[in-house]
Amino acid sequence: MTDCFSRIARRLIDESSYRQELAELGTWLVAERYAPFVVEQHLRRMVYILGRLPRGRPSGVYSAAQLHAVFSVECSPRSRHYRFAGTHRVYQRFLLARGRLRTQQPSDRFAELRQQYGQYLIDIRGLSASTRQHHAHTVADFLERALRPGQSLRAVTRADVECFVLLRSQEISRHSLQHTVAQIRAFLRYAHDTGEVAARLDSLDTPRTYRGELPPQAVPWPMVKALLASIDRQSKTGWRDLCILHLASYYGLRPSEVVSLRVDSIDWDAHVLHVYQRKTRSDLVLPLGQPTLQVIRDYLQHDQTRRAVDHPALFHRARCPYGPLERFAVGDILHKRSREAGLPAFGSRAYRLRHTFAMRLLARG
């Protein structure tokens, strides 16, 4: 069981009276792509923690409150608090994955209804996972804030629905409010068809939006070139960040398309890049110029984040647990590098690079 561990980790496990628990935790950390040094540090801290947890439980089930009480003892000095807080989060995830974390679920009288509606969105509407998440968030917010305490869904009125839409209009833009109203419409239509709501309440007016009413969120092309030139290649993630922002700037790739790239997406002989477009669920073949090929080659040769990861994805996280990047990371990378370069116009919206690419194509005919 301990063959996959480093020498120090094996010694920590063998010398502890909690061998089984430490071995299972260590195996899980290795499977989650934590670096060997990080695995050792988490196991070292758990040696202290396991001795304080309640014993005599064959199932080893603990509550979140018990874990908080034990880990919160390690609060001084501040650096020790932060290290044990990291192990606290890791151990909670481990217990949750093993079904050994007892969480106190808040009372939700609409939990069954929301679950049935989620299944309806899968079976009947055929919506994608990300779209269903938006629907679920809107429905949960509507049920919490549109209904008064103790009010049943059958007693909801048109005035309640309009008050909620007015409330949301003060929190989000008109373009976002269009999606919110559409999601409320769909839920109220489903609730009426299933008998949860007596009257038809889904005839809601949506805010008007107009094509071209907002200027494109683009930045001048010289500013993009200055951003790319400012990236420190000697930093740990310098080559990775340069390659990501280069592909987004020169090819207009979406964040989801960048993070889905694999090493075998590059055809070195034909000088083309195969991109899977999640939004349209289609494949796109892009020609690669020599400057882009050189940037990718330099990244694969020099980037330090790829050396500890055995994964076909082209771009990986630089911190544990190792693995492919998420699409949200592209905006974080843009925000970090633009802040370092003193170019606040970019913000954290990675789509500005895509819009800049489109405006550049338009300007060049």
C-alpha positions in Angstrom: 0.0 0.0 0.0 2.9 2.4 0.8 4.9 1.6 -2.4 3.8 4.9 -4.0 5.0 7.0 -1.1 8.4 8.6 -0.5 10.8 7.3 2.1 9.8 10.0 4.6 6.1 9.4 4.1 6.5 5.6 4.6 8.4 6.3 7.8 5.7 8.6 9.1 3.1 5.9 8.4 5.1 3.0 9.9 6.0 4.8 13.1 2.5 6.0 13.8 -0.2 4.2 15.7 -2.7 5.4 13.0 -1.1 3.5 10.2 -4.3 2.6 8.4 -5.7 6.1 8.4 -2.5 7.7 7.3 -2.0 5.2 4.6 -5.5 5.7 3.2 -5.1 9.5 3.3 -1.7 9.3 1.7 -3.0 7.0 -1.1 -5.8 9.5 -1.7 -3.5 12.4 -1.9 -1.2 10.7 -4.4 -4.3 9.8 -6.5 -5.3 13.5 -6.4 -1.9 14.4 -7.8 -0.4 16.1 -4.8 3.4 16.4 -4.9 5.4 14.0 -2.7 6.7 16.8 -0.5 3.1 18.1 0.0 1.9 14.6 0.9 4.7 14.4 3.5 3.7 17.7 5.1 0.0 16.8 5.3 0.8 13.4 6.9 3.1 15.0 9.4 0.4 17.4 10.6 -2.2 14.6 10.7 0.0 12.7 13.2 -0.8 15.5 15.7 -4.5 15.8 14.7 -5.5 12.1 14.8 -4.5 11.8 18.4 -7.0 14.4 19.3 -10.0 13.1 17.4 -12.6 10.9 19.2 -11.6 7.2 19.2 -13.5 4.0 19.3 -15.5 4.6 16.2 -15.2 1.7 13.7 -16.6 3.7 10.9 -14.4 6.7 11.6 -17.2 9.2 10.8 -16.6 12.8 12.1 -18.6 15.9 11.9 -17.4 19.2 10.5 -17.7 20.8 14.0 -15.4 18.1 15.5 -12.8 18.7 12.9 -13.0 22.5 13.4 -12.6 22.1 17.1 -9.5 20.0 16.8 -7.7 21.9 14.0 -8.5 25.3 15.5 -6.2 24.5 18.4 -3.2 25.1 16.0 -3.7 28.8 15.8 -0.2 30.2 16.8 2.0 31.3 15.3 0.1 32.6 12.3 2.2 30.5 9.8 1.3 27.3 11.7 -2.4 28.3 11.6 -2.3 28.6 7.8 -0.5 25.3 7.3 -2.9 23.4 9.5 -5.9 25.2 7.9 -4.7 23.7 4.5 -4.5 20.2 6.0 -8.0 20.8 7.5 -9.4 21.4 4.1 -7.6 18.4 2.6 -8.8 16.0 5.4 -12.4 17.2 5.0 -12.3 16.5 1.3 -10.8 13.1 2.0 -13.5 12.2 4.5 -16.2 13.5 2.2 -14.8 11.3 -0.7 -14.9 8.3 1.7 -18.4 9.1 2.9 -17.1 9.7 6.4 -18.0 13.4 6.9 -21.2 14.1 8.7 -22.5 17.4 7.6 -25.5 19.2 9.0 -27.9 19.8 6.2 -30.0 22.9 6.4 -33.7 22.3 6.2 -34.9 22.8 2.7 -38.6 22.2 2.0 -38.1 22.6 -1.7 -35.2 20.2 -2.0 -37.3 17.4 -3.6 -39.0 19.8 -6.1 -35.6 21.3 -7.1 -34.2 17.8 -7.6 -37.2 16.8 -9.8 -36.9 20.0 -11.8 -33.2 19.3 -12.4 -34.0 15.8 -13.7 -36.6 17.4 -16.0 -34.0 19.7 -17.4 -31.9 16.6 -18.2 -34.6 14.3 -19.5 -36.9 16.7 -21.3 -35.0 19.8 -22.0 -31.6 18.1 -22.6 -29.7 21.1 -21.2 -25.9 21.0 -20.6 -24.5 20.8 -17.1 -23.4 24.4 -17.0 -26.8 25.6 -18.2 -28.5 23.5 -15.5 -26.3 25.1 -12.9 -27.5 28.5 -13.9 -31.1 27.3 -13.7 -30.6 25.7 -10.3 -29.0 28.9 -8.9 -31.8 31.1 -10.1 -34.5 28.7 -8.9 -33.0 28.4 -5.4 -32.6 32.2 -5.2 -36.2 32.6 -6.3 -37.6 30.2 -3.8 -35.6 31.8 -1.0 -36.3 35.4 -1.6 -39.6 35.6 -3.5 -41.5 33.6 -1.0 -42.3 34.9 2.5 -41.4 32.7 5.5 -43.8 29.7 5.6 -45.4 30.7 2.3 -46.2 27.7 0.1 -45.3 27.7 -3.6 -49.0 27.3 -4.5 -49.7 30.7 -2.8 -47.1 32.6 -4.8 -48.6 35.5 -6.8 -47.7 37.5 -9.8 -46.8 40.4 -7.5 -44.3 38.1 -5.7 -42.6 37.2 -9.0 -42.5 40.8 -10.2 -41.0 41.9 -6.9 -38.2 39.3 -7.2 -37.5 40.4 -10.8 -37.3 44.0 -9.6 -34.9 43.0 -6.8 -32.7 41.1 -9.3 -32.8 44.1 -11.7 -31.0 46.2 -9.1 -28.2 43.6 -8.7 -27.4 42.5 -12.3 -27.3 44.1 -15.8 -30.2 44.0 -18.3 -28.4 41.4 -20.4 -28.0 39.1 -17.3 -31.6 39.8 -16.3 -32.8 38.5 -19.6 -31.4 35.0 -18.7 -32.8 35.3 -15.1 -36.3 36.0 -16.4 -36.1 33.2 -18.9 -35.1 30.7 -16.2 -37.9 31.9 -13.9 -40.3 31.5 -16.8 -39.2 27.9 -17.4 -39.5 27.0 -13.7 -43.0 28.5 -13.3 -44.1 26.8 -16.5 -42.9 23.4 -15.1 -44.5 24.2 -11.7 -47.8 24.9 -13.3 -47.7 21.7 -15.5 -46.9 19.6 -12.4 -49.6 21.2 -10.2 -47.2 23.0 -7.9 -48.6 26.4 -8.9 -52.3 26.9 -9.5 -52.2 29.9 -11.9 -50.0 30.5 -15.0 -47.3 33.0 -13.9 -44.8 32.5 -16.6 -45.9 35.5 -18.8 -43.1 37.8 -17.7 -41.8 40.7 -19.8 -38.0 40.6 -20.4 -35.8 43.7 -20.5 -35.0 44.9 -24.0 -31.5 44.7 -25.3 -30.2 45.9 -28.6 -27.4 44.6 -30.8 -24.5 47.0 -30.8 -25.7 49.0 -27.9 -22.6 48.3 -25.9 -19.1 48.9 -27.3 -16.9 45.9 -27.8 -14.6 45.2 -24.8 -11.4 45.4 -26.8 -8.1 47.0 -26.1 -5.6 48.5 -28.6 -3.4 45.9 -30.2 -0.1 47.5 -29.1 -1.2 47.1 -25.5 -1.7 43.4 -26.1 1.9 43.1 -27.5 3.2 45.1 -24.5 1.4 42.7 -22.2 2.9 39.6 -23.8 6.4 41.2 -23.9 6.2 42.0 -20.2 5.7 38.4 -19.0 8.7 37.2 -17.0 9.8 34.0 -18.7 12.1 33.1 -15.7 9.2 32.9 -13.3 7.7 29.5 -12.5 4.7 29.9 -14.7 6.1 32.5 -17.2 6.3 30.3 -20.2 2.9 28.8 -19.5 1.2 32.1 -19.1 2.8 33.5 -22.2 1.7 30.6 -24.3 -1.9 30.8 -23.0 -2.2 34.5 -23.6 -0.5 34.3 -26.9 -3.0 31.7 -28.2 -5.9 33.8 -26.8 -4.6 37.0 -28.4 -3.5 35.7 -31.8 -6.2 33.1 -32.4 -9.1 34.4 -30.4 -9.6 31.2 -28.5 -12.1 31.1 -25.7 -10.9 30.2 -22.1 -12.7 26.8 -22.3 -10.9 26.1 -25.6 -7.5 27.0 -24.3 -7.7 24.8 -21.2 -9.1 21.8 -23.3 -6.0 21.7 -25.5 -3.9 18.6 -25.3 -0.3 17.9 -26.4 -1.6 15.8 -29.3 -3.8 18.8 -30.4 -0.7 20.1 -32.1 0.1 18.6 -35.5 3.8 19.5 -35.8 4.1 18.2 -39.4 1.1 20.0 -40.8 1.6 23.1 -38.6 -2.1 23.1 -37.5 -3.9 23.2 -34.1 -7.0 21.1 -33.5 -9.4 22.9 -31.1 -12.6 21.5 -29.7 -15.2 24.2 -29.3 -17.4 23.4 -26.3 -19.9 26.1 -27.1 -20.7 24.8 -30.5 -19.6 21.2 -29.9 -17.5 21.2 -33.1 -13.9 20.9 -34.1 -11.8 23.8 -35.4 -8.5 23.5 -37.3 -6.3 26.5 -37.1 -3.0 27.0 -39.0 0.0 27.7 -36.8 2.5 30.4 -37.8 6.2 30.0 -37.0 6.1 32.5 -34.1 3.3 30.5 -32.4 5.1 27.2 -33.0 8.2 28.7 -31.4 6.3 29.9 -28.4 4.8 26.4 -27.9 8.1 24.7 -28.3 9.7 27.1 -25.8 6.9 26.4 -23.4 7.2 22.7 -23.6 11.0 22.9 -23.2 11.2 25.3 -20.3 8.0 25.3 -18.3 8.5 23.8 -14.9 4.8 23.0 -14.2 4.8 20.1 -16.7 7.6 18.1 -15.1 5.6 16.9 -12.1 2.5 16.1 -14.0 1.7 13.0 -16.1 -1.4 14.2 -18.0 -2.1 14.8 -21.7 -3.5 18.3 -21.1 -1.3 21.1 -22.5 -1.6 23.4 -19.6 -1.5 22.5 -15.9 -1.9 24.1 -12.5 1.4 25.2 -10.8 0.2 24.3 -7.3 -1.1 21.1 -5.7 -3.2 19.3 -6.5 -1.6 19.1 -9.9 -3.8 18.6 -13.0 -5.2 20.5 -16.0 -6.3 24.1 -15.6 -9.9 25.2 -15.3 -11.3 27.8 -17.7 -11.6 30.4 -14.8 -7.8 30.3 -14.5 -7.3 32.1 -17.8 -9.0 35.2 -16.4 -6.9 35.0 -13.3 -3.7 34.7 -15.4 -4.7 37.7 -17.5 -5.4 39.8 -14.3 -2.1 38.8 -12.7 0.0 39.6 -15.7 -1.7 42.8 -16.6 -1.4 44.0 -13.0 2.3 43.2 -13.1 2.7 45.1 -16.4 0.8 48.1 -15.2 -2.0 47.6 -17.7 -5.3 47.8 -15.7 -7.4 48.0 -18.9 -7.5 44.2 -19.2 -9.0 43.4 -15.8 -9.7 39.8 -15.4 -12.0 39.3 -18.4 -10.2 36.9 -20.7 -12.8 37.5 -23.4 -11.3 41.0 -24.0 -8.4 39.2 -25.8 -11.0 37.4 -28.0 -12.8 40.7 -28.7 -9.5 42.4 -29.5 -8.7 39.6 -31.9 -12.0 40.2 -33.6 -11.6 43.9 -33.9 -8.1 43.4 -35.3 -9.5 41.2 -38.0 -12.2 43.7 -38.8 -9.7 46.5 -39.0 -7.6 44.5 -41.4 -10.6 43.7 -43.6 
